[in-house]
Amino acid sequence: MDVTIDSVGRRGDGIARFNNFVIFVPGTNTGDKVKVRITGVRNNFATGEVVTGATE
């Protein structure tokens, strides 16, 4: 899925939101537009990894 990183968490992971669901994406920065693959899901958040880099 394509997401835009809108902030960075206290551990340095980028944070994106998709349908009001929070996705933590390591190795990203605020403003990055990336395609991510979800790697884990919890009750109120998910983790993902970058599939492709920034899509300007």
mmCIF file of the N, C-alpha and C atoms, coordinates in Angstrom:
data_MODEL
# 
_entry.id   MODEL 
# 
loop_
_atom_site.group_PDB 
_atom_site.id 
_atom_site.type_symbol 
_atom_site.label_atom_id 
_atom_site.label_alt_id 
_atom_site.label_comp_id 
_atom_site.label_asym_id 
_atom_site.label_entity_id 
_atom_site.label_seq_id 
_atom_site.pdbx_PDB_ins_code 
_atom_site.Cartn_x 
_atom_site.Cartn_y 
_atom_site.Cartn_z 
_atom_site.occupancy 
_atom_site.B_iso_or_equiv 
_atom_site.pdbx_formal_charge 
_atom_site.auth_seq_id 
_atom_site.auth_comp_id 
_atom_site.auth_asym_id 
_atom_site.auth_atom_id 
_atom_site.pdbx_PDB_model_num 
ATOM 1   N N  . MET A 1 1  ? 0.844  -1.169 0.000  1.00 0.00 ? 1  MET A N  1 
ATOM 2   C CA . MET A 1 1  ? 0.000  0.000  0.000  1.00 0.00 ? 1  MET A CA 1 
ATOM 3   C C  . MET A 1 1  ? 0.888  1.230  0.000  1.00 0.00 ? 1  MET A C  1 
ATOM 4   N N  . ASP A 1 2  ? 0.422  2.310  -0.604 1.00 0.00 ? 2  ASP A N  1 
ATOM 5   C CA . ASP A 1 2  ? 1.149  3.571  -0.643 1.00 0.00 ? 2  ASP A CA 1 
ATOM 6   C C  . ASP A 1 2  ? 0.743  4.422  0.545  1.00 0.00 ? 2  ASP A C  1 
ATOM 7   N N  . VAL A 1 3  ? 1.743  4.938  1.271  1.00 0.00 ? 3  VAL A N  1 
ATOM 8   C CA . VAL A 1 3  ? 1.486  5.789  2.427  1.00 0.00 ? 3  VAL A CA 1 
ATOM 9   C C  . VAL A 1 3  ? 2.455  6.963  2.419  1.00 0.00 ? 3  VAL A C  1 
ATOM 10  N N  . THR A 1 4  ? 2.097  7.996  3.163  1.00 0.00 ? 4  THR A N  1 
ATOM 11  C CA . THR A 1 4  ? 2.982  9.131  3.400  1.00 0.00 ? 4  THR A CA 1 
ATOM 12  C C  . THR A 1 4  ? 3.307  9.156  4.884  1.00 0.00 ? 4  THR A C  1 
ATOM 13  N N  . ILE A 1 5  ? 4.581  9.254  5.198  1.00 0.00 ? 5  ILE A N  1 
ATOM 14  C CA . ILE A 1 5  ? 5.021  9.305  6.592  1.00 0.00 ? 5  ILE A CA 1 
ATOM 15  C C  . ILE A 1 5  ? 4.724  10.706 7.110  1.00 0.00 ? 5  ILE A C  1 
ATOM 16  N N  . ASP A 1 6  ? 3.898  10.799 8.163  1.00 0.00 ? 6  ASP A N  1 
ATOM 17  C CA . ASP A 1 6  ? 3.505  12.129 8.650  1.00 0.00 ? 6  ASP A CA 1 
ATOM 18  C C  . ASP A 1 6  ? 4.195  12.543 9.937  1.00 0.00 ? 6  ASP A C  1 
ATOM 19  N N  . SER A 1 7  ? 4.922  11.622 10.572 1.00 0.00 ? 7  SER A N  1 
ATOM 20  C CA . SER A 1 7  ? 5.701  11.977 11.763 1.00 0.00 ? 7  SER A CA 1 
ATOM 21  C C  . SER A 1 7  ? 6.684  10.849 12.050 1.00 0.00 ? 7  SER A C  1 
ATOM 22  N N  . VAL A 1 8  ? 7.535  11.079 13.055 1.00 0.00 ? 8  VAL A N  1 
ATOM 23  C CA . VAL A 1 8  ? 8.510  10.070 13.460 1.00 0.00 ? 8  VAL A CA 1 
ATOM 24  C C  . VAL A 1 8  ? 8.298  9.779  14.939 1.00 0.00 ? 8  VAL A C  1 
ATOM 25  N N  . GLY A 1 9  ? 8.244  8.502  15.286 1.00 0.00 ? 9  GLY A N  1 
ATOM 26  C CA . GLY A 1 9  ? 8.023  8.097  16.672 1.00 0.00 ? 9  GLY A CA 1 
ATOM 27  C C  . GLY A 1 9  ? 9.265  8.242  17.530 1.00 0.00 ? 9  GLY A C  1 
ATOM 28  N N  . ARG A 1 10 ? 9.112  8.033  18.819 1.00 0.00 ? 10 ARG A N  1 
ATOM 29  C CA . ARG A 1 10 ? 10.222 8.217  19.757 1.00 0.00 ? 10 ARG A CA 1 
ATOM 30  C C  . ARG A 1 10 ? 11.358 7.227  19.546 1.00 0.00 ? 10 ARG A C  1 
ATOM 31  N N  . ARG A 1 11 ? 11.099 6.124  18.882 1.00 0.00 ? 11 ARG A N  1 
ATOM 32  C CA . ARG A 1 11 ? 12.158 5.150  18.568 1.00 0.00 ? 11 ARG A CA 1 
ATOM 33  C C  . ARG A 1 11 ? 12.763 5.384  17.185 1.00 0.00 ? 11 ARG A C  1 
ATOM 34  N N  . GLY A 1 12 ? 12.308 6.428  16.488 1.00 0.00 ? 12 GLY A N  1 
ATOM 35  C CA . GLY A 1 12 ? 12.870 6.774  15.195 1.00 0.00 ? 12 GLY A CA 1 
ATOM 36  C C  . GLY A 1 12 ? 12.161 6.179  13.999 1.00 0.00 ? 12 GLY A C  1 
ATOM 37  N N  . ASP A 1 13 ? 11.113 5.399  14.229 1.00 0.00 ? 13 ASP A N  1 
ATOM 38  C CA . ASP A 1 13 ? 10.353 4.826  13.112 1.00 0.00 ? 13 ASP A CA 1 
ATOM 39  C C  . ASP A 1 13 ? 9.398  5.860  12.542 1.00 0.00 ? 13 ASP A C  1 
ATOM 40  N N  . GLY A 1 14 ? 9.251  5.855  11.213 1.00 0.00 ? 14 GLY A N  1 
ATOM 41  C CA . GLY A 1 14 ? 8.264  6.719  10.597 1.00 0.00 ? 14 GLY A CA 1 
ATOM 42  C C  . GLY A 1 14 ? 6.865  6.251  10.953 1.00 0.00 ? 14 GLY A C  1 
ATOM 43  N N  . ILE A 1 15 ? 5.936  7.200  11.019 1.00 0.00 ? 15 ILE A N  1 
ATOM 44  C CA . ILE A 1 15 ? 4.551  6.879  11.349 1.00 0.00 ? 15 ILE A CA 1 
ATOM 45  C C  . ILE A 1 15 ? 3.654  7.334  10.210 1.00 0.00 ? 15 ILE A C  1 
ATOM 46  N N  . ALA A 1 16 ? 2.866  6.404  9.692  1.00 0.00 ? 16 ALA A N  1 
ATOM 47  C CA . ALA A 1 16 ? 1.879  6.709  8.661  1.00 0.00 ? 16 ALA A CA 1 
ATOM 48  C C  . ALA A 1 16 ? 0.512  6.322  9.206  1.00 0.00 ? 16 ALA A C  1 
ATOM 49  N N  . ARG A 1 17 ? -0.510 6.858  8.586  1.00 0.00 ? 17 ARG A N  1 
ATOM 50  C CA . ARG A 1 17 ? -1.875 6.493  8.972  1.00 0.00 ? 17 ARG A CA 1 
ATOM 51  C C  . ARG A 1 17 ? -2.631 6.061  7.721  1.00 0.00 ? 17 ARG A C  1 
ATOM 52  N N  . PHE A 1 18 ? -3.402 4.991  7.874  1.00 0.00 ? 18 PHE A N  1 
ATOM 53  C CA . PHE A 1 18 ? -4.209 4.469  6.777  1.00 0.00 ? 18 PHE A CA 1 
ATOM 54  C C  . PHE A 1 18 ? -5.568 4.124  7.354  1.00 0.00 ? 18 PHE A C  1 
ATOM 55  N N  . ASN A 1 19 ? -6.604 4.825  6.917  1.00 0.00 ? 19 ASN A N  1 
ATOM 56  C CA . ASN A 1 19 ? -7.952 4.635  7.468  1.00 0.00 ? 19 ASN A CA 1 
ATOM 57  C C  . ASN A 1 19 ? -7.941 4.699  8.996  1.00 0.00 ? 19 ASN A C  1 
ATOM 58  N N  . ASN A 1 20 ? -7.280 5.708  9.550  1.00 0.00 ? 20 ASN A N  1 
ATOM 59  C CA . ASN A 1 20 ? -7.174 5.932  10.997 1.00 0.00 ? 20 ASN A CA 1 
ATOM 60  C C  . ASN A 1 20 ? -6.426 4.828  11.738 1.00 0.00 ? 20 ASN A C  1 
ATOM 61  N N  . PHE A 1 21 ? -5.665 4.018  11.032 1.00 0.00 ? 21 PHE A N  1 
ATOM 62  C CA . PHE A 1 21 ? -4.854 2.966  11.644 1.00 0.00 ? 21 PHE A CA 1 
ATOM 63  C C  . PHE A 1 21 ? -3.399 3.393  11.554 1.00 0.00 ? 21 PHE A C  1 
ATOM 64  N N  . VAL A 1 22 ? -2.658 3.308  12.653 1.00 0.00 ? 22 VAL A N  1 
ATOM 65  C CA . VAL A 1 22 ? -1.264 3.746  12.698 1.00 0.00 ? 22 VAL A CA 1 
ATOM 66  C C  . VAL A 1 22 ? -0.354 2.626  12.199 1.00 0.00 ? 22 VAL A C  1 
ATOM 67  N N  . ILE A 1 23 ? 0.597  2.994  11.325 1.00 0.00 ? 23 ILE A N  1 
ATOM 68  C CA . ILE A 1 23 ? 1.570  2.041  10.797 1.00 0.00 ? 23 ILE A CA 1 
ATOM 69  C C  . ILE A 1 23 ? 2.966  2.587  11.075 1.00 0.00 ? 23 ILE A C  1 
ATOM 70  N N  . PHE A 1 24 ? 3.790  1.818  11.789 1.00 0.00 ? 24 PHE A N  1 
ATOM 71  C CA . PHE A 1 24 ? 5.178  2.191  12.056 1.00 0.00 ? 24 PHE A CA 1 
ATOM 72  C C  . PHE A 1 24 ? 6.055  1.602  10.953 1.00 0.00 ? 24 PHE A C  1 
ATOM 73  N N  . VAL A 1 25 ? 6.886  2.469  10.335 1.00 0.00 ? 25 VAL A N  1 
ATOM 74  C CA . VAL A 1 25 ? 7.724  2.040  9.220  1.00 0.00 ? 25 VAL A CA 1 
ATOM 75  C C  . VAL A 1 25 ? 9.175  2.450  9.491  1.00 0.00 ? 25 VAL A C  1 
ATOM 76  N N  . PRO A 1 26 ? 10.030 1.511  9.898  1.00 0.00 ? 26 PRO A N  1 
ATOM 77  C CA . PRO A 1 26 ? 11.431 1.840  10.174 1.00 0.00 ? 26 PRO A CA 1 
ATOM 78  C C  . PRO A 1 26 ? 12.153 2.354  8.928  1.00 0.00 ? 26 PRO A C  1 
ATOM 79  N N  . GLY A 1 27 ? 13.127 3.232  9.141  1.00 0.00 ? 27 GLY A N  1 
ATOM 80  C CA . GLY A 1 27 ? 13.963 3.715  8.046  1.00 0.00 ? 27 GLY A CA 1 
ATOM 81  C C  . GLY A 1 27 ? 13.332 4.787  7.189  1.00 0.00 ? 27 GLY A C  1 
ATOM 82  N N  . THR A 1 28 ? 12.279 5.418  7.680  1.00 0.00 ? 28 THR A N  1 
ATOM 83  C CA . THR A 1 28 ? 11.625 6.477  6.912  1.00 0.00 ? 28 THR A CA 1 
ATOM 84  C C  . THR A 1 28 ? 11.621 7.773  7.707  1.00 0.00 ? 28 THR A C  1 
ATOM 85  N N  . ASN A 1 29 ? 11.365 8.867  6.994  1.00 0.00 ? 29 ASN A N  1 
ATOM 86  C CA . ASN A 1 29 ? 11.334 10.196 7.602  1.00 0.00 ? 29 ASN A CA 1 
ATOM 87  C C  . ASN A 1 29 ? 10.042 10.913 7.250  1.00 0.00 ? 29 ASN A C  1 
ATOM 88  N N  . THR A 1 30 ? 9.722  11.929 8.024  1.00 0.00 ? 30 THR A N  1 
ATOM 89  C CA . THR A 1 30 ? 8.530  12.739 7.771  1.00 0.00 ? 30 THR A CA 1 
ATOM 90  C C  . THR A 1 30 ? 8.534  13.231 6.328  1.00 0.00 ? 30 THR A C  1 
ATOM 91  N N  . GLY A 1 31 ? 7.410  13.054 5.644  1.00 0.00 ? 31 GLY A N  1 
ATOM 92  C CA . GLY A 1 31 ? 7.262  13.500 4.264  1.00 0.00 ? 31 GLY A CA 1 
ATOM 93  C C  . GLY A 1 31 ? 7.566  12.440 3.223  1.00 0.00 ? 31 GLY A C  1 
ATOM 94  N N  . ASP A 1 32 ? 8.208  11.334 3.609  1.00 0.00 ? 32 ASP A N  1 
ATOM 95  C CA . ASP A 1 32 ? 8.494  10.264 2.651  1.00 0.00 ? 32 ASP A CA 1 
ATOM 96  C C  . ASP A 1 32 ? 7.192  9.652  2.153  1.00 0.00 ? 32 ASP A C  1 
ATOM 97  N N  . LYS A 1 33 ? 7.141  9.390  0.844  1.00 0.00 ? 33 LYS A N  1 
ATOM 98  C CA . LYS A 1 33 ? 6.012  8.682  0.239  1.00 0.00 ? 33 LYS A CA 1 
ATOM 99  C C  . LYS A 1 33 ? 6.553  7.339  -0.209 1.00 0.00 ? 33 LYS A C  1 
ATOM 100 N N  . VAL A 1 34 ? 6.065  6.286  0.423  1.00 0.00 ? 34 VAL A N  1 
ATOM 101 C CA . VAL A 1 34 ? 6.619  4.955  0.180  1.00 0.00 ? 34 VAL A CA 1 
ATOM 102 C C  . VAL A 1 34 ? 5.515  3.920  0.021  1.00 0.00 ? 34 VAL A C  1 
ATOM 103 N N  . LYS A 1 35 ? 5.887  2.830  -0.614 1.00 0.00 ? 35 LYS A N  1 
ATOM 104 C CA . LYS A 1 35 ? 5.000  1.667  -0.692 1.00 0.00 ? 35 LYS A CA 1 
ATOM 105 C C  . LYS A 1 35 ? 5.477  0.718  0.402  1.00 0.00 ? 35 LYS A C  1 
ATOM 106 N N  . VAL A 1 36 ? 4.556  0.277  1.259  1.00 0.00 ? 36 VAL A N  1 
ATOM 107 C CA . VAL A 1 36 ? 4.932  -0.594 2.373  1.00 0.00 ? 36 VAL A CA 1 
ATOM 108 C C  . VAL A 1 36 ? 4.187  -1.918 2.318  1.00 0.00 ? 36 VAL A C  1 
ATOM 109 N N  . ARG A 1 37 ? 4.811  -2.906 2.924  1.00 0.00 ? 37 ARG A N  1 
ATOM 110 C CA . ARG A 1 37 ? 4.186  -4.214 3.125  1.00 0.00 ? 37 ARG A CA 1 
ATOM 111 C C  . ARG A 1 37 ? 4.003  -4.368 4.627  1.00 0.00 ? 37 ARG A C  1 
ATOM 112 N N  . ILE A 1 38 ? 2.809  -4.691 5.055  1.00 0.00 ? 38 ILE A N  1 
ATOM 113 C CA . ILE A 1 38 ? 2.524  -4.872 6.475  1.00 0.00 ? 38 ILE A CA 1 
ATOM 114 C C  . ILE A 1 38 ? 3.189  -6.165 6.945  1.00 0.00 ? 38 ILE A C  1 
ATOM 115 N N  . THR A 1 39 ? 3.953  -6.055 8.055  1.00 0.00 ? 39 THR A N  1 
ATOM 116 C CA . THR A 1 39 ? 4.676  -7.219 8.573  1.00 0.00 ? 39 THR A CA 1 
ATOM 117 C C  . THR A 1 39 ? 4.129  -7.706 9.905  1.00 0.00 ? 39 THR A C  1 
ATOM 118 N N  . GLY A 1 40 ? 3.304  -6.896 10.551 1.00 0.00 ? 40 GLY A N  1 
ATOM 119 C CA . GLY A 1 40 ? 2.723  -7.301 11.827 1.00 0.00 ? 40 GLY A CA 1 
ATOM 120 C C  . GLY A 1 40 ? 1.540  -6.422 12.174 1.00 0.00 ? 40 GLY A C  1 
ATOM 121 N N  . VAL A 1 41 ? 0.555  -6.991 12.853 1.00 0.00 ? 41 VAL A N  1 
ATOM 122 C CA . VAL A 1 41 ? -0.647 -6.241 13.231 1.00 0.00 ? 41 VAL A CA 1 
ATOM 123 C C  . VAL A 1 41 ? -0.952 -6.502 14.700 1.00 0.00 ? 41 VAL A C  1 
ATOM 124 N N  . ARG A 1 42 ? -1.216 -5.429 15.412 1.00 0.00 ? 42 ARG A N  1 
ATOM 125 C CA . ARG A 1 42 ? -1.638 -5.496 16.814 1.00 0.00 ? 42 ARG A CA 1 
ATOM 126 C C  . ARG A 1 42 ? -3.039 -4.889 16.896 1.00 0.00 ? 42 ARG A C  1 
ATOM 127 N N  . ASN A 1 43 ? -3.560 -4.739 18.106 1.00 0.00 ? 43 ASN A N  1 
ATOM 128 C CA . ASN A 1 43 ? -4.906 -4.190 18.269 1.00 0.00 ? 43 ASN A CA 1 
ATOM 129 C C  . ASN A 1 43 ? -5.059 -2.787 17.704 1.00 0.00 ? 43 ASN A C  1 
ATOM 130 N N  . ASN A 1 44 ? -4.074 -1.919 17.955 1.00 0.00 ? 44 ASN A N  1 
ATOM 131 C CA . ASN A 1 44 ? -4.249 -0.517 17.558 1.00 0.00 ? 44 ASN A CA 1 
ATOM 132 C C  . ASN A 1 44 ? -3.143 0.027  16.672 1.00 0.00 ? 44 ASN A C  1 
ATOM 133 N N  . PHE A 1 45 ? -2.258 -0.835 16.163 1.00 0.00 ? 45 PHE A N  1 
ATOM 134 C CA . PHE A 1 45 ? -1.226 -0.368 15.244 1.00 0.00 ? 45 PHE A CA 1 
ATOM 135 C C  . PHE A 1 45 ? -0.689 -1.540 14.433 1.00 0.00 ? 45 PHE A C  1 
ATOM 136 N N  . ALA A 1 46 ? 0.069  -1.198 13.393 1.00 0.00 ? 46 ALA A N  1 
ATOM 137 C CA . ALA A 1 46 ? 0.722  -2.210 12.566 1.00 0.00 ? 46 ALA A CA 1 
ATOM 138 C C  . ALA A 1 46 ? 2.170  -1.804 12.356 1.00 0.00 ? 46 ALA A C  1 
ATOM 139 N N  . THR A 1 47 ? 2.987  -2.759 11.947 1.00 0.00 ? 47 THR A N  1 
ATOM 140 C CA . THR A 1 47 ? 4.348  -2.465 11.533 1.00 0.00 ? 47 THR A CA 1 
ATOM 141 C C  . THR A 1 47 ? 4.476  -2.850 10.073 1.00 0.00 ? 47 THR A C  1 
ATOM 142 N N  . GLY A 1 48 ? 5.343  -2.155 9.381  1.00 0.00 ? 48 GLY A N  1 
ATOM 143 C CA . GLY A 1 48 ? 5.526  -2.437 7.971  1.00 0.00 ? 48 GLY A CA 1 
ATOM 144 C C  . GLY A 1 48 ? 6.961  -2.216 7.553  1.00 0.00 ? 48 GLY A C  1 
ATOM 145 N N  . GLU A 1 49 ? 7.270  -2.632 6.325  1.00 0.00 ? 49 GLU A N  1 
ATOM 146 C CA . GLU A 1 49 ? 8.595  -2.397 5.775  1.00 0.00 ? 49 GLU A CA 1 
ATOM 147 C C  . GLU A 1 49 ? 8.442  -1.805 4.388  1.00 0.00 ? 49 GLU A C  1 
ATOM 148 N N  . VAL A 1 50 ? 9.428  -1.010 4.001  1.00 0.00 ? 50 VAL A N  1 
ATOM 149 C CA . VAL A 1 50 ? 9.386  -0.344 2.707  1.00 0.00 ? 50 VAL A CA 1 
ATOM 150 C C  . VAL A 1 50 ? 9.601  -1.369 1.606  1.00 0.00 ? 50 VAL A C  1 
ATOM 151 N N  . VAL A 1 51 ? 8.706  -1.342 0.615  1.00 0.00 ? 51 VAL A N  1 
ATOM 152 C CA . VAL A 1 51 ? 8.832  -2.203 -0.554 1.00 0.00 ? 51 VAL A CA 1 
ATOM 153 C C  . VAL A 1 51 ? 9.559  -1.445 -1.651 1.00 0.00 ? 51 VAL A C  1 
ATOM 154 N N  . THR A 1 52 ? 9.196  -0.177 -1.843 1.00 0.00 ? 52 THR A N  1 
ATOM 155 C CA . THR A 1 52 ? 9.890  0.688  -2.797 1.00 0.00 ? 52 THR A CA 1 
ATOM 156 C C  . THR A 1 52 ? 10.116 2.033  -2.138 1.00 0.00 ? 52 THR A C  1 
ATOM 157 N N  . GLY A 1 53 ? 11.117 2.751  -2.611 1.00 0.00 ? 53 GLY A N  1 
ATOM 158 C CA . GLY A 1 53 ? 11.475 4.043  -2.023 1.00 0.00 ? 53 GLY A CA 1 
ATOM 159 C C  . GLY A 1 53 ? 10.479 5.133  -2.323 1.00 0.00 ? 53 GLY A C  1 
ATOM 160 N N  . ALA A 1 54 ? 10.878 6.338  -1.988 1.00 0.00 ? 54 ALA A N  1 
ATOM 161 C CA . ALA A 1 54 ? 10.013 7.511  -2.131 1.00 0.00 ? 54 ALA A CA 1 
ATOM 162 C C  . ALA A 1 54 ? 9.478  7.616  -3.549 1.00 0.00 ? 54 ALA A C  1 
ATOM 163 N N  . THR A 1 55 ? 8.200  7.943  -3.663 1.00 0.00 ? 55 THR A N  1 
ATOM 164 C CA . THR A 1 55 ? 7.522  8.032  -4.959 1.00 0.00 ? 55 THR A CA 1 
ATOM 165 C C  . THR A 1 55 ? 7.170  9.466  -5.281 1.00 0.00 ? 55 THR A C  1 
ATOM 166 N N  . GLU A 1 56 ? 8.077  10.355 -5.231 1.00 0.00 ? 56 GLU A N  1 
ATOM 167 C CA . GLU A 1 56 ? 7.911  11.798 -5.447 1.00 0.00 ? 56 GLU A CA 1 
ATOM 168 C C  . GLU A 1 56 ? 6.664  12.117 -6.195 1.00 0.00 ? 56 GLU A C  1 
# 
